[in-house]
Amino acid sequence: MNDLRERLNRLADAAAEGVELTPPDQLPASRPRWRSGPALIAATAVVVIAAVTVAVLVGRDDGDDDVAVGGNDGGGSAGQGNDAVVAVTYGDASVSTDPVDLALRFLDADGTVISERSWSELEQPTEGVPEQTVVMGGLAQRVPAGELRLEASRGGTLLPVQCSQPFTAAPGDRLILRLEFGATCAQVESVEDWVANRTGPTGVDYIGLTQAEADDRAQAAGLTTRVVAADGMDLAVTMDFRPDRLNLVLFDGIVVAAQLDGEEVVPSGLECPDNATCDTVISPLVPVGSLAVDLEPVEGMFIEGFDVTLQFYDAGDNLLAERTWSESASATGTTAAAGDVDPYYTHVLREPVPSGTNRLVTTMRINPDPEGPPCETTVDVGQADVARVTLLFAPDEQGACASIAAATAEADQLLGMPRGLPAPGFVGLSENEAMDEAASRGWTVRVLARDGEGETRTDDYQPERVNLVLEDGRVVAAARS
């Protein structure tokens, strides 16, 4: 190698004597030309030297992982060199939802685009739930230090929503931008605040490792690992206790918090100050399911001022969340504007809830009528599963104001009637009880599936027929068609 370099240097020195090259600011628009043959030799020698130098540098491992700023993979370890890493979060991880049309742009202080990303990069198909997706963490992106801006654009059926959030990143910063599309576009949080008090004595030695390195170290110590949070988003996990299991929190592929099961007790809720209104906080270690709520399909026109207030309570009667139909629909880009209002009525509100028994309290408002009485529905939600409830616009003859359409996501898929007419009171009955109940209402019965196996069905419309999905002899989904 040294002999080659020496020979090339001598060649370049010899060829450069008396050579005149065109200055860069005088080069023509067409392909540049060298003015002499010797210059071509010199240039060739310089290029070869440069190539050799690059080869030497590439072959040397200096331990520094250089990652280009603005690459679409965001990659590399967090906070490297003069860069920072930010993660954008939206909605809830581990919870099945409709795909989100969300575009993100990261810009520097001059308005130059650093990177353009899409939420679809994170979305994975939900097993057993057609056309549903799930994300398992936020979207991480490397950015240069300085004054920056995030631009977010969420598409929708009727009303796209856009917002812009300025933020400052110092070299080595690790930040989380939590999209809200409200009065504030996004809340900015540091990773340090996110993982505060989430590392136990055993986990200290794992901070800064990659997930693979953490897995290897844990295995050598006789431990197992699992990821409970990634890039600013907590994941749904099981509540079983295993003292040899290490729970990892990752940011941009690096462990930022770790603790063994039982090293630290995580509360299931936070006490609310007397001068504030608070929602109960579901611990990241509480098993989570999802409650899907839709509206009874009806024929008619949109009534201005229609809305529904929904309150979600856990088994301990703690208020988990309070939503309104209009806000939930608007968050997906759907509004009850003039024109096609079907997307507003066909919207499905999905709320993460603890697995087990939950209580849904809804209040419907249809102007000019006053707000109706509250409607209470008790629903059992399986871990990492989805139960669906259909709200009625008026109580039926039995006084029901809501109907559990499906107890599980699998049952809902077997039912295959996302817009079926409600059949309140059937889910949970035995097959014989369901037959008797249908007869008392003057309905016929059709069984669409038993124990996961679908039956032959026709596409005819019979509103006086109730369709059932049975599991272990009990109704797990019901709707009329």
Secondary structure by P-SEA (a helix, b strand, c coil): caaaaaaaaaaaaaaaccccccccccccccccccccaaaaaaaaaaaaaaaaaaaaaaacccccccccccccccccccccccbbbbbbbcccccccccccbbbbbbbcccccccccccccccccccccccccccccccbbbbbccccbbbbbbbbcccbbbbbccccccccbbbbbbbbccccccbbbbcccccccccccccccccccccaaaaaaaaaaacbbbbbcccccbbbbbbccccccbbbbbbccccccbbbccccbbbbcbbbbccccccccccccccbbbbbbbbccccccccccccbbbbbbbcccccccccccaaaaaaaaccccccccccccccbbbbbbbcccbbbbbbbbbccccccccbbbbbbbbcccbbbbbbbbccccccccccccccccaaaaaaacccccccccccccccaaaaaaaaaaacbbbbbcccccccccccccccccbbbbbbccccccccccc
